Amino acid sequence: MLSEESIWIGNELLALAEKQRLSPLLNFGSSTGHFRETEQPIIYKNIFEPLKEKNVQVYHLDIKQAEGVDFVGNVFEDKQLYEQVKAKNVKAILCSNLLEHVPDTRPFYRILEELVEDKGYILVTVPYRYPYHADPIDTGYRPTVEEVVKSFSNARLVKGEILTINQTHLQFMLKHPRLIFIVLLRFLTPFYRFSAWKRIVGDMPNLFKKFLVTCVLVEVNRK
């Protein structure tokens, strides 16, 4: 997650919390507590620490079994897990930097709507201009605000924008020398996973352009 993105998310969720329209919140695809607090501390500082001060109940859902994950598994395949999460009657869901890593986004949008209460909120962030990053895959999904909203069946747009991040791909790589080595190595090995190689090469024109992130908040209305 990028700093400006975490601030945007934090501000929108805090505004809902102050209106008593947030708790409980489900963090869908949360990763681990170590990731949120140590590897990327901006996530905790800008999002979850302010919510903790507002006594917002947060449930973290991820496929990794680790400290800081409340629900472990795949809600698409595990009916019992699905029912356990559904029973929490969450008022809002955060789904950040996940949808570009799944082969088919349609079931993800559907299940987000199913898991949140009617009149509840879903906040989605997805890269709009960002380099290829397999985790373990990157489908190239880079939607606009309108494309995200249309992917839901019963939701209206509350707020959405393509957020400009004050950092370019080159600046990011200069802070991570190992990444430069990996990119150069992949550039010289087109025979290995050729489709991924094409994506990496295709990102080269954006080397000096700032990152962009699609940020969307919708309200679910099933009636």
C-alpha positions as a Markdown table, in Angstrom:
| # | Residue | x | y | z |
|---|---|---|---|---|
| 1 | Met | 0.0 | 0.0 | 0.0 |
| 2 | Leu | 1.2 | 3.5 | -0.8 |
| 3 | Ser | 1.2 | 6.3 | 1.7 |
| 4 | Glu | -1.3 | 8.6 | 0.0 |
| 5 | Glu | -3.5 | 5.6 | -0.5 |
| 6 | Ser | -3.5 | 4.7 | 3.2 |
| 7 | Ile | -4.4 | 8.3 | 4.1 |
| 8 | Trp | -7.3 | 8.3 | 1.7 |
| 9 | Ile | -8.6 | 5.0 | 3.1 |
| 10 | Gly | -8.1 | 6.1 | 6.7 |
| 11 | Asn | -9.9 | 9.4 | 6.2 |
| 12 | Glu | -13.0 | 7.8 | 4.5 |
| 13 | Leu | -13.2 | 5.0 | 7.1 |
| 14 | Leu | -12.8 | 7.4 | 10.0 |
| 15 | Ala | -15.6 | 9.6 | 8.6 |
| 16 | Leu | -17.9 | 6.5 | 8.6 |
| 17 | Ala | -16.8 | 5.6 | 12.1 |
| 18 | Glu | -17.7 | 9.1 | 13.4 |
| 19 | Lys | -21.2 | 8.6 | 12.0 |
| 20 | Gln | -21.4 | 5.2 | 13.7 |
| 21 | Arg | -21.7 | 3.5 | 10.3 |
| 22 | Leu | -18.5 | 1.5 | 10.2 |
| 23 | Ser | -18.3 | -1.1 | 13.1 |
| 24 | Pro | -17.8 | -4.0 | 12.6 |
| 25 | Leu | -15.4 | -3.6 | 9.7 |
| 26 | Leu | -14.0 | -6.6 | 7.6 |
| 27 | Asn | -10.5 | -6.2 | 6.2 |
| 28 | Phe | -10.8 | -8.6 | 3.2 |
| 29 | Gly | -7.3 | -9.8 | 2.1 |
| 30 | Ser | -5.7 | -8.3 | 5.2 |
| 31 | Ser | -2.3 | -10.1 | 5.2 |
| 32 | Thr | -0.7 | -10.5 | 8.6 |
| 33 | Gly | -0.4 | -8.3 | 11.7 |
| 34 | His | 3.3 | -8.2 | 11.1 |
| 35 | Phe | 2.8 | -7.0 | 7.5 |
| 36 | Arg | 0.3 | -4.2 | 8.6 |
| 37 | Glu | 2.3 | -3.0 | 11.6 |
| 38 | Thr | 6.0 | -3.7 | 10.8 |
| 39 | Glu | 6.5 | -4.3 | 7.0 |
| 40 | Gln | 4.1 | -1.5 | 6.1 |
| 41 | Pro | 3.5 | 0.5 | 9.3 |
| 42 | Ile | 1.6 | 3.2 | 7.4 |
| 43 | Ile | -1.3 | 0.7 | 7.2 |
| 44 | Tyr | -1.6 | 0.6 | 11.0 |
| 45 | Lys | -0.7 | 4.2 | 11.6 |
| 46 | Asn | -3.0 | 5.8 | 9.0 |
| 47 | Ile | -5.9 | 3.3 | 9.0 |
| 48 | Phe | -6.3 | 1.0 | 12.0 |
| 49 | Glu | -4.8 | 3.0 | 14.8 |
| 50 | Pro | -7.3 | 5.8 | 14.4 |
| 51 | Leu | -10.1 | 3.3 | 14.1 |
| 52 | Lys | -9.0 | 1.6 | 17.3 |
| 53 | Glu | -9.2 | 4.9 | 19.1 |
| 54 | Lys | -12.8 | 5.1 | 17.9 |
| 55 | Asn | -13.5 | 1.6 | 19.3 |
| 56 | Val | -14.2 | 0.2 | 15.8 |
| 57 | Gln | -14.3 | -3.6 | 15.8 |
| 58 | Val | -12.2 | -4.9 | 12.9 |
| 59 | Tyr | -12.0 | -8.5 | 11.6 |
| 60 | His | -9.1 | -9.4 | 9.4 |
| 61 | Leu | -9.6 | -12.1 | 6.8 |
| 62 | Asp | -6.8 | -13.7 | 4.8 |
| 63 | Ile | -5.7 | -17.1 | 3.5 |
| 64 | Lys | -2.5 | -16.9 | 5.6 |
| 65 | Gln | -2.7 | -18.4 | 9.1 |
| 66 | Ala | -0.7 | -15.9 | 11.2 |
| 67 | Glu | -1.0 | -13.5 | 14.1 |
| 68 | Gly | -3.4 | -10.7 | 13.4 |
| 69 | Val | -5.6 | -12.8 | 11.1 |
| 70 | Asp | -9.1 | -13.5 | 12.6 |
| 71 | Phe | -10.6 | -15.5 | 9.8 |
| 72 | Val | -8.3 | -17.8 | 7.9 |
| 73 | Gly | -9.1 | -19.5 | 4.6 |
| 74 | Asn | -11.0 | -19.1 | 1.3 |
| 75 | Val | -14.6 | -17.9 | 1.7 |
| 76 | Phe | -15.3 | -19.1 | -1.8 |
| 77 | Glu | -14.5 | -22.7 | -1.1 |
| 78 | Asp | -15.2 | -22.9 | 2.7 |
| 79 | Lys | -18.9 | -22.7 | 3.3 |
| 80 | Gln | -18.4 | -22.8 | 7.1 |
| 81 | Leu | -15.9 | -19.9 | 7.0 |
| 82 | Tyr | -18.3 | -18.0 | 4.8 |
| 83 | Glu | -21.1 | -18.4 | 7.3 |
| 84 | Gln | -18.8 | -17.5 | 10.2 |
| 85 | Val | -17.9 | -14.2 | 8.5 |
| 86 | Lys | -21.5 | -13.6 | 7.4 |
| 87 | Ala | -22.7 | -14.0 | 11.0 |
| 88 | Lys | -20.6 | -11.0 | 12.1 |
| 89 | Asn | -23.0 | -8.7 | 10.3 |
| 90 | Val | -20.3 | -6.4 | 9.1 |
| 91 | Lys | -21.3 | -2.8 | 8.3 |
| 92 | Ala | -18.3 | -2.2 | 6.0 |
| 93 | Ile | -15.6 | -4.0 | 4.1 |
| 94 | Leu | -12.1 | -2.9 | 3.1 |
| 95 | Cys | -10.6 | -4.6 | 0.0 |
| 96 | Ser | -7.3 | -3.0 | -0.9 |
| 97 | Asn | -4.7 | -4.1 | -3.5 |
| 98 | Leu | -6.2 | -7.5 | -3.9 |
| 99 | Leu | -8.3 | -7.6 | -7.1 |
| 100 | Glu | -5.4 | -7.2 | -9.5 |
| 101 | His | -4.1 | -10.6 | -8.1 |
| 102 | Val | -7.1 | -12.7 | -8.9 |
| 103 | Pro | -7.9 | -14.4 | -12.2 |
| 104 | Asp | -11.6 | -13.4 | -12.2 |
| 105 | Thr | -12.8 | -10.4 | -10.3 |
| 106 | Arg | -16.6 | -11.1 | -10.7 |
| 107 | Pro | -17.0 | -13.5 | -7.8 |
| 108 | Phe | -14.9 | -11.2 | -5.6 |
| 109 | Tyr | -17.3 | -8.3 | -6.2 |
| 110 | Arg | -20.3 | -10.6 | -5.7 |
| 111 | Ile | -19.0 | -12.0 | -2.4 |
| 112 | Leu | -18.1 | -8.5 | -1.0 |
| 113 | Glu | -21.7 | -7.5 | -1.6 |
| 114 | Glu | -23.0 | -10.7 | 0.0 |
| 115 | Leu | -20.9 | -10.3 | 3.2 |
| 116 | Val | -21.8 | -6.7 | 4.0 |
| 117 | Glu | -25.1 | -5.7 | 5.5 |
| 118 | Asp | -27.6 | -3.8 | 3.4 |
| 119 | Lys | -26.9 | -0.1 | 3.5 |
| 120 | Gly | -23.3 | -1.1 | 4.4 |
| 121 | Tyr | -20.2 | 0.2 | 2.7 |
| 122 | Ile | -17.4 | -1.3 | 0.6 |
| 123 | Leu | -14.1 | 0.5 | 0.0 |
| 124 | Val | -12.0 | -0.8 | -2.8 |
| 125 | Thr | -8.5 | 0.4 | -4.0 |
| 126 | Val | -6.8 | -1.0 | -7.1 |
| 127 | Pro | -3.7 | 0.2 | -9.0 |
| 128 | Tyr | -4.5 | 2.3 | -12.1 |
| 129 | Arg | -0.9 | 3.1 | -13.1 |
| 130 | Tyr | 1.5 | 0.7 | -11.4 |
| 131 | Pro | 4.1 | -1.8 | -12.7 |
| 132 | Tyr | 3.6 | -5.5 | -13.0 |
| 133 | His | 3.8 | -7.1 | -9.6 |
| 134 | Ala | 3.1 | -10.8 | -9.4 |
| 135 | Asp | 1.8 | -11.9 | -6.0 |
| 136 | Pro | 1.7 | -14.7 | -7.2 |
| 137 | Ile | 0.1 | -13.3 | -10.3 |
| 138 | Asp | -0.8 | -9.8 | -11.7 |
| 139 | Thr | -3.7 | -10.0 | -14.2 |
| 140 | Gly | -3.1 | -6.4 | -15.4 |
| 141 | Tyr | -6.5 | -5.3 | -13.9 |
| 142 | Arg | -6.3 | -1.5 | -13.7 |
| 143 | Pro | -9.9 | -0.3 | -13.6 |
| 144 | Thr | -11.4 | 3.2 | -13.6 |
| 145 | Val | -13.8 | 4.4 | -10.9 |
| 146 | Glu | -16.7 | 3.8 | -13.2 |
| 147 | Glu | -15.5 | 0.2 | -14.0 |
| 148 | Val | -15.3 | -0.6 | -10.3 |
| 149 | Val | -18.8 | 0.7 | -9.5 |
| 150 | Lys | -20.3 | -1.2 | -12.5 |
| 151 | Ser | -18.8 | -4.4 | -11.2 |
| 152 | Phe | -21.1 | -4.3 | -8.3 |
| 153 | Ser | -24.8 | -5.4 | -8.7 |
| 154 | Asn | -26.4 | -3.3 | -6.0 |
| 155 | Ala | -24.2 | -0.4 | -5.1 |
| 156 | Arg | -24.1 | 3.4 | -5.5 |
| 157 | Leu | -21.0 | 5.5 | -5.7 |
| 158 | Val | -20.3 | 7.5 | -2.5 |
| 159 | Lys | -16.8 | 8.7 | -3.4 |
| 160 | Gly | -14.3 | 7.8 | -6.0 |
| 161 | Glu | -11.2 | 9.2 | -7.6 |
| 162 | Ile | -8.0 | 8.2 | -9.3 |
| 163 | Leu | -5.4 | 9.2 | -6.7 |
| 164 | Thr | -2.0 | 10.6 | -7.8 |
| 165 | Ile | 0.9 | 9.2 | -5.7 |
| 166 | Asn | 3.9 | 11.4 | -5.3 |
| 167 | Gln | 6.3 | 8.7 | -6.5 |
| 168 | Thr | 7.4 | 7.3 | -9.8 |
| 169 | His | 8.4 | 3.7 | -10.6 |
| 170 | Leu | 12.0 | 4.8 | -10.9 |
| 171 | Gln | 12.0 | 6.5 | -7.5 |
| 172 | Phe | 10.5 | 3.4 | -6.0 |
| 173 | Met | 13.2 | 1.2 | -7.5 |
| 174 | Leu | 16.0 | 3.4 | -6.4 |
| 175 | Lys | 14.8 | 2.8 | -2.8 |
| 176 | His | 14.9 | -0.9 | -3.4 |
| 177 | Pro | 18.2 | -1.8 | -5.2 |
| 178 | Arg | 17.3 | -5.5 | -5.2 |
| 179 | Leu | 14.2 | -4.7 | -7.3 |
| 180 | Ile | 16.5 | -3.0 | -10.0 |
| 181 | Phe | 18.5 | -6.2 | -10.2 |
| 182 | Ile | 15.4 | -8.3 | -10.6 |
| 183 | Val | 13.9 | -6.1 | -13.3 |
| 184 | Leu | 17.2 | -6.0 | -15.2 |
| 185 | Leu | 17.5 | -9.8 | -15.0 |
| 186 | Arg | 13.9 | -10.3 | -16.2 |
| 187 | Phe | 14.5 | -7.9 | -19.1 |
| 188 | Leu | 17.4 | -10.1 | -20.2 |
| 189 | Thr | 15.4 | -13.3 | -20.0 |
| 190 | Pro | 12.3 | -13.1 | -22.3 |
| 191 | Phe | 12.3 | -16.9 | -22.7 |
| 192 | Tyr | 11.2 | -17.3 | -19.1 |
| 193 | Arg | 7.4 | -16.7 | -18.7 |
| 194 | Phe | 7.2 | -14.6 | -21.9 |
| 195 | Ser | 3.8 | -13.1 | -21.1 |
| 196 | Ala | 5.1 | -11.7 | -17.8 |
| 197 | Trp | 8.2 | -10.4 | -19.6 |
| 198 | Lys | 6.0 | -8.5 | -22.1 |
| 199 | Arg | 4.2 | -6.9 | -19.2 |
| 200 | Ile | 7.4 | -5.8 | -17.6 |
| 201 | Val | 8.7 | -4.4 | -20.9 |
| 202 | Gly | 5.4 | -2.7 | -21.5 |
| 203 | Asp | 5.7 | -0.9 | -18.2 |
| 204 | Met | 9.0 | 0.8 | -19.2 |
| 205 | Pro | 7.3 | 4.0 | -20.7 |
| 206 | Asn | 5.8 | 4.6 | -17.3 |
| 207 | Leu | 9.2 | 4.6 | -15.5 |
| 208 | Phe | 9.1 | 8.3 | -15.0 |
| 209 | Lys | 5.4 | 8.7 | -14.4 |
| 210 | Lys | 3.7 | 8.9 | -11.0 |
| 211 | Phe | 1.7 | 6.0 | -9.7 |
| 212 | Leu | -2.0 | 6.2 | -9.8 |
| 213 | Val | -4.5 | 4.4 | -7.6 |
| 214 | Thr | -8.2 | 3.9 | -8.2 |
| 215 | Cys | -10.0 | 4.5 | -4.9 |
| 216 | Val | -13.8 | 3.8 | -4.6 |
| 217 | Leu | -16.3 | 3.9 | -1.7 |
| 218 | Val | -19.8 | 2.5 | -2.5 |
| 219 | Glu | -22.9 | 2.0 | -0.4 |
| 220 | Val | -24.7 | -1.3 | -1.0 |
| 221 | Asn | -28.5 | -1.1 | -1.5 |
| 222 | Arg | -30.2 | -4.5 | -2.2 |
| 223 | Lys | -33.7 | -3.1 | -2.5 |
